[in-house]
Amino acid sequence: MPVFDDAPYEPSPWEPVAAEVERYERSDGSEPSELAGERWVILWTLAARSGKVRKTPLVRVADDEGARQAATERTIPVFLLEATEERRG
């Protein structure tokens, strides 16, 4: 998506998240996450104010119960998804 390709990436200021994103990209997702476990993905979003790319490690939910539970919690990544139409993940 061109909007992601043109936007600068700024690593998370929280070192554990920045390290997880770096691990995923270095290993192409083959190494397990220390935060999210074996099944995980990186969600790309655009920060609403700065327009910079943010990358967030997330647990990949495989069952309906987990998906429903996750959908009931409005976290910052959910807010960012609602704030922009462009997504990559």
C-alpha positions in Angstrom: 0.0 0.0 0.0 1.6 3.3 -1.1 0.6 5.2 2.1 2.6 2.7 4.3 5.5 2.7 1.8 5.8 6.4 1.9 5.4 7.0 5.7 8.5 6.8 7.9 8.6 4.0 10.5 9.2 4.9 14.1 10.0 2.0 16.5 8.0 1.8 19.7 9.5 3.7 22.6 8.8 0.6 24.7 11.9 -1.6 24.2 10.1 -5.0 24.5 7.7 -4.1 21.7 10.5 -2.7 19.5 12.6 -5.9 20.1 9.6 -8.1 19.2 9.0 -6.3 15.9 12.7 -6.5 15.0 12.7 -10.3 15.9 9.7 -10.9 13.6 11.1 -9.0 10.7 14.6 -10.5 11.1 13.2 -14.1 11.2 10.3 -13.5 8.8 8.0 -14.6 11.7 9.7 -18.0 12.3 10.9 -17.2 15.8 8.4 -17.3 18.7 7.5 -14.0 20.4 8.4 -13.5 24.0 5.3 -11.4 24.4 2.8 -13.0 22.2 3.9 -16.7 22.0 4.1 -19.0 19.0 1.3 -17.7 16.9 1.7 -14.0 16.2 1.6 -11.3 13.6 2.7 -7.7 13.2 0.0 -5.2 12.6 0.9 -2.0 10.7 -1.0 1.2 11.5 -0.5 4.9 10.8 -0.3 7.1 13.9 -3.2 9.5 13.8 -1.2 12.6 14.6 2.3 12.0 13.3 1.4 9.9 10.3 4.3 7.6 11.1 4.1 3.8 10.7 3.6 1.9 13.9 4.1 -1.8 14.1 2.4 -3.8 16.9 3.0 -7.5 17.8 -0.3 -9.3 18.3 -1.4 -12.8 19.2 -3.0 -14.6 16.3 -6.4 -15.8 17.6 -7.5 -19.1 16.1 -10.8 -19.8 17.9 -14.2 -18.0 18.0 -14.1 -17.6 21.8 -10.8 -15.8 21.7 -11.9 -13.6 18.8 -15.1 -12.5 20.7 -13.1 -11.8 23.8 -10.6 -9.7 21.9 -13.4 -7.8 20.1 -14.9 -6.6 23.4 -11.8 -4.8 24.6 -11.1 -1.4 23.0 -7.4 -1.0 23.2 -5.2 1.7 21.6 -4.5 -0.4 18.5 -8.3 -0.8 18.0 -8.7 2.9 18.3 -6.0 3.5 15.7 -7.7 1.0 13.4 -10.9 2.9 13.6 -9.2 6.2 13.0 -7.7 5.3 9.7 -8.8 3.5 6.6 -5.3 2.3 5.5 -4.1 -1.0 7.1 -1.4 -3.6 6.5 -1.1 -6.7 8.6 
